[in-house]
Amino acid sequence: MIGHLSGTVFLKDGNSIILDVKGVGYKILVASDVLAKAIKGNLLELFIYTHVREDNISLFGFLESLDLKLFENLIGVSGIGP
């Protein structure tokens, strides 16, 4: 499970970014506050929630660990998904 990534913003696309971490590009779904701070070519550190399903693996990125904890609590409620 991926819990933290630090790298250079390679691309912003809709509600996601591609973060280049030592030559590997990770597509990470992010909220508008993260998009605002994600400037192409700049370093960005994110706390990551890794969501695994049988047909998909998704990464969700957060600037603060408390935001990640809130997200984890919300998706823990029955009927609410990422």
Secondary structure, DSSP 4 states (H G I P E B T S, - for coil): ---EEEEEEEEEETTEEEEEETTEEEEEEE-HHHHHH--TTSEEEEEEEEEEETTEEEEEEESSHHHHHHHHHHHTSTT---
